[in-house]
Amino acid sequence: MGPVHDAAAHPIRASPSTQAHAQECAAGEHFEGDHERVWAGPSGGGKHTVLEFLDEDAKNDGAMMCRNASGHRLLTLVTLTSLLTLVLGLAGCTSSPDDGSSSGRDGTNGGGAPLHPERPGCAGNAYAETLPTNASLDGLSFSAASSQQYLLDALDLRFPLGKFIVSEGLTSPYAPTQKNCFEQYFTEVSSAPKVLLQASQIVHECGHYLDLGKAKDPTSVYVIREDLSFSCEQGDTTDRKGMTFARSRIRKDAYATKRRTCGADETAKGCDFYADIYLNGDPDDAKFESGDQGYNLLLEEASQYVNSLATALAFEDAHKRGSRITERDGILTFLWYIERYLKLAKESYPDTYAFIHSNACWRQVTLTIWDRAWFYLNATKTMSELGLDAEALEELVRDETLTAEIDALRALECQ
């Protein structure tokens, strides 16, 4: 076995061979309740994950940069706050959704890793990665029998990170417990366009297989990119030897009424069609359901919804053929859940709140997923076909009483 990575200190930032050693120390955490809604559009039905983007112009070319208390902020998502007396008097770092660094499709603009991944969003360290391209797929051959390879080849041309995620997910130790992530979720192989319409779903699910295959209780693993991953401990609920509470508890917070659950009417605009999937169940009964999962799997789901959106950007031309999907709504919903979870922790679960804020790994992975989400939300802000009700969701996410929770985490990283 290779050296054990200090999960509470810093993310793994090493060559794949070095990461392999660290990953030996983290394998398979059980995951349940990962389901998606089926949306039927003019071009046919298919499972789609959710996300939404901004309609406003990006105006902060420094996005996610720390500024002193009197510094100028433009269209910031969060406001300056102090984390009790711990960060009183510190300069605040804002988490802007309007990062102009992510505006290109040539695969170079916005590319590269941040200078200091362990200080996400601090001054001069905005999140960046190479964006998907719109490279031609005309040279690829397709047949139903080779649909998996076709998808891998298409990802290689347009979104190499997506290919890495799918390839690793297909060989994940988690796969033998059920069908692999392609067989389990791929439903339509009759044509190349229909394969591409399922790409977001496949990358999302294979991302789960990748992370869960590297996890080992009490460690959760988050593979952000091939060169950036986090291994954080004790993120599950207290009744499963962790330090957090069931994510379904936010369903009874002060913000839940702002977007009611859809219930049987899943097509109703303005309702939360994720709550009945991800926030279901009663955390105080004996039955284990998706909503009983802790902060660790709330972040895991959010991370994969970022991958869903990135993949939808890669194959935007396929989605333009008639259907609308919910990629943008999904990640905004999970950003909203993260904020609400942190807010509820501060108000009702002080031990969990102290644990997340005092643990560098949980702070860093939270901020990295948050910043990466906005990186792709900005890159797709003009692509209305990738969302259904994103504008309303963005307004919820921008609530200053919630975004202050992200500010508080970032203040600890930027001090």
N, C-alpha and C positions, 0 to 999 in steps of 0.2 A: 504494500500500500504506500502511496506517495505521502508527502507532507500534508498535514492537516491545515487547511486555511483558517485563519482567524476570522470567523464570520462576523464577529461583533465590531471589527475594526474597519476593514476596507474591502471594497469589491475586488474580485479576481480580475487582474489586468495582466495577462500574460499570453505567451504563445499557446497555440492549441495543445502542444505537448505538455507544457507546464500545467495548463488547466485540467488536462486529463488526470493528472495526479490528484488535484484538489477534488475533482469530480468523483474519484474513487471513494472518497469519504462521504459521499452524499448520493443515496439511491432511494427510490420509490416510496413516495407518500401516497396514501389512498386518496382518491378524488372522486366525488360524486356530484351529480346534479348539474352537469354541464350540458345544457340543451339549448337549442336555438329555435326561434320562431320561423315558420315557413311563410314567405311572402310571394304571392303570385303576381307577376307583372305581364305586360303585353308579350314579352319574349319568352314567357314560360315560368314555371315555379322553380324555386330553389331555396336552399337554406342560406340565409345571409346573417352575418353579424352586424352590429350597429355602430354608428358613429355620425358625428355632425361637425360642420365647420362654421367659420365666421363669415359674415357677409360684409363686415366693415373692412375698410382699407387698413393694411398693416402700416403702422406709423412709428413703431419703436425699433429702430435698426439695431439696438443693442440688446433686445429682449432678454429677460431674465437676468438682468445685471443688478448688482447691489449698488445702491446710491445712498449717500448720507441723508439724514432726516430732513434736510432742507432741499434735497436734490429734486430735479424735475422728473416726473413720471408721466408717460403718455399711454393711454389706453391699457393700464395695468389691470391684470385680473384680480390682484389682491391688494390690500392696503397694509400699511405698516402697522404692526402690532408688537407688543412686548410679551414675552412668554413669562408671565408672572414676574417675580423679581429676578429670575435667572438671567434674563436677557434685557432687563431694564436698562435703558440708556444706550443699547447697541444700535448701530445703524441697521435699518431694515433692508431686506432684499425682497423685491417684488417678483411675482411669477407672471410675467406678461404673456398673453396668448397671441400677441401680435409681433412675432419675430420675423423681420424681413429677411432673415438669412436663409429661409427655406423656399425660395421662389424659383425654381428652375427645374427642368426635366432632362438635363443633359448628363446627370449622374455626377457632376462635379460641384455645382453650386451647393453650398451647405455641406459638402462632404468632409470626412475626416472626424477624428475623435476629439472631444474636448481636451484641453490641456491638462486639466485635473479632474478626472471622473469622480474622485472622492469628494469634490466640492461642487456638486451640481448646481448650476444657476448662479454661482457667485460671480463677482465682477470679472469680466473678460472670459467667462467660461460657460457661455450659453451652449445648450445641447445641440449637437449636429451629427449627422451621419449622411452617407451618400444616398441621395434620393433615387427612387426608381427611374428608369429611362422609358422612352417610348420607341425603343428599337423595333425594327420590322421583324415580324414573325413569319414572313413569307417563305423563308428557307426551311422551315420545319415541316416535316411530314407527319400526318396524323392517321391513326386507325384506332378503332375502339379497343383493340387488343393492346395497343401501346399508349393508352391514354395517360397512364402514370408517368411514363417517360416523356411524353409530350409536355405535360405540365412542368416537369423538372427542367426541361430544355427551355420552355418559355420563361420560367422564373430565372434561369441562368442568364438569359438575354436582358431581362428587364429589371429583375429584383433579386440579385444574387444572395442577399441575406435571406430572402424567402426560400430559395433553394436549399441553403444551409439548414434552415429550420426544418423543412420537410424531410430532407435526407437524414438528419439526426433523429427526428421523430420516428421515422420508419424503422430505425435500428435501436430505438430506445428499449431499455429493460422493461419499461412499462407495457410495451406492446404485447408480449406473450400472454398477459393476463386477459386479453381480448383480441379482437381483430386489430391490425395495425391502423394507423390514423388515416391512411388512404382508403383502405377497404371499408372501414367503419363509417366514413362520412361521404364518400364519393358515390353519387347516385345516378349520374347522367353522363354517358360516354358516347352518345350518338354523333356528336360533332365537336370540332375544335372550339367554336364559340361557346358551346354549353360547358365544356371543360373549363374554359377561362372564367366563366361566371361563377364557378365553384371554387376558384382559387383562394379567395379570402377565407372561406370556411376551412379549407384544407390546411392552409398555413396556420390559422388560428388553432385548430385541433392538434396539429402536429407540434405546435409550440407547447401545448399542454403536455403532450407525451415527452417532449424533450426535457422540460423542467421537472416534471414529476418523476421521470426516469433517473434524474440525477439527485433527487431529494431523498433524505433519510431522516426519519423522525429523530430529533426535534428540529432538523435543519430543512429550510425551504430554499430552493435554488431558483434564480431568475436569470435566464440567459437573454440578455438584451441584444447583444450582437456577438459575433464570433470572438471578438476581443474584449468583451465586457460582460461580466456576470456577477451576481451577488449571491452569497450563501449566508442566510440570516437564521438565527435560532429562536425557538420558543414563540413563534408567531401564531400558533394555533390557540384554541380556547383553553381556559384554565382547567376544564374537566378532561382535557386531552393533553395535559402536562405542558400547556403553553401559558402565555401571559396576557391573552387577549379575550374578548368576548364574542359571542355569536353575531355575525353581521346582520342577521334578521332583526336584531333589536332596534336598528335605525328605523324600522318600519313604524315604530310608535313614537318617533321623535317629533319635534315641532315643525319639521319641514315636509313630512310625508303628505300632508294635505295639499301641498302646492302642486302635486302631480299624483293623482289617485291611481291606484292599481287598476288595470283594465278588467280583471276578472274574466268573465265569459266573453265580453265584447272586446276582443283583441285588436279590432280594426279601428277603434275609436281614437280620434286624434286628441292629443293632450293627456293621454293616460300613460302610465308606466307599465309597459308590457314586459319589463325585465323583473319587476318585483316578485311576481308570482313564481318565477323560476329561481332567482338567486336569493330572494329574501323570504322564502317560504318556511312553513313549519313553526313549531313552538320550541324555542331553545330550552324550555324547562320540562319538556316531557321526555319520555324514554326513546322516542323514535328519532333516528338520525335522518335529517334532510339537508338539502343544499344550504338553506339559510342558517344551519347550525355551524357552518364553517367559520373560521376566525379571520383575523386581519390578513393572515398570510395568503389565503386563497381569494380574498377580495382583491389584493394586489395582483395575484396570478391572473385572475380573469381580466383585470384592467390591462395588464401587459399584453395579453393576447388580442384584446380589442384594438390596441395600437397596431399590432401586426395585421389585423384584418383591414384596417384603413390603409396602411402602407401598401398592401397587396391590391386593394381596390384602385389606388392611385396608379399602380403599375399597369393595370388592365382597364383603365378608365374608358378606352375606346370600346371595349366589349359592353360595358354598362350603358354607354350612350345609345345603344341600339333600341331602346324603348322602355326598359324597366327602371324603376327607382328602388334603391336598397337603403338599408338603415345603418350603414357603416359609421356615419358621423354621429347619429343619435346614440349609438352604443357606447362609444368612448366617453362622450359627454355625460351619459348616465352614470358611468362608473367613476368619472371624476367627481360627480355630485355625491355618489355614495362614499367615496374616500373622505371628502370634506365633512360630510355628516357624521361619519364614523369617528373622526378625530374630535369633532365638536361634542358628540355624545360622550366620548371618553373623558373629555375635560370636565363635563358637567356631572357625570354619574359613575364613571369608572376610573378614579384617580390613579390606581395602580397600573392600569393599562396605559393611561395617558403618560405617566412618568416613564414607563418601560419604553414606549415608542420614542419619546423625545430624548431619552438618555442613551439610547442605543444607536450608535453611528450607522450600523448596517441598515436598520429599518428606516432611519431618516433618509439615508442616501438612496435606497432603492425606491422609496416613495417619491422623492423629488425627481429622480431620473425617469420613472414611468410618467410622472406628471409632465415634465418638460418634453419628453419624447412625444407624448400625446399632442401637445400644442405645436410641436415642430411639424407634425403631419396635419393637424387641423389647419394650420396656416398654409401649408402647401396645397391644400385642397379646398380652400375657402370659396372658390368660385364654381365648384362642381356640385351643382344642386342635385344631380342625379344620385348622389351618394348619401342623401339624407331625406327624411320625411318631416321631422318636427324639430330640427336641430336648433333653430333660432330660439324657440321657447326654452329648450334645454340649456342653451348657452346663458340665457338670462338667469336661470336657476344657479348655474355654476358660478356666475359672477357675483352672487350675493356676498357683500362684504363681511357679513358675520360668519360666513363659511370660509371664504378665501383667506381670512385672517389666520386660519389654522395652518394653511400652507406657508404663510409668511413666518409663522412661529417656528416651524421646522427649519425653514431656510435661514432664519436669523442665527440658529445654532451652528449651521454649516458655514456661515459667512463671517462669523465673529473673528 
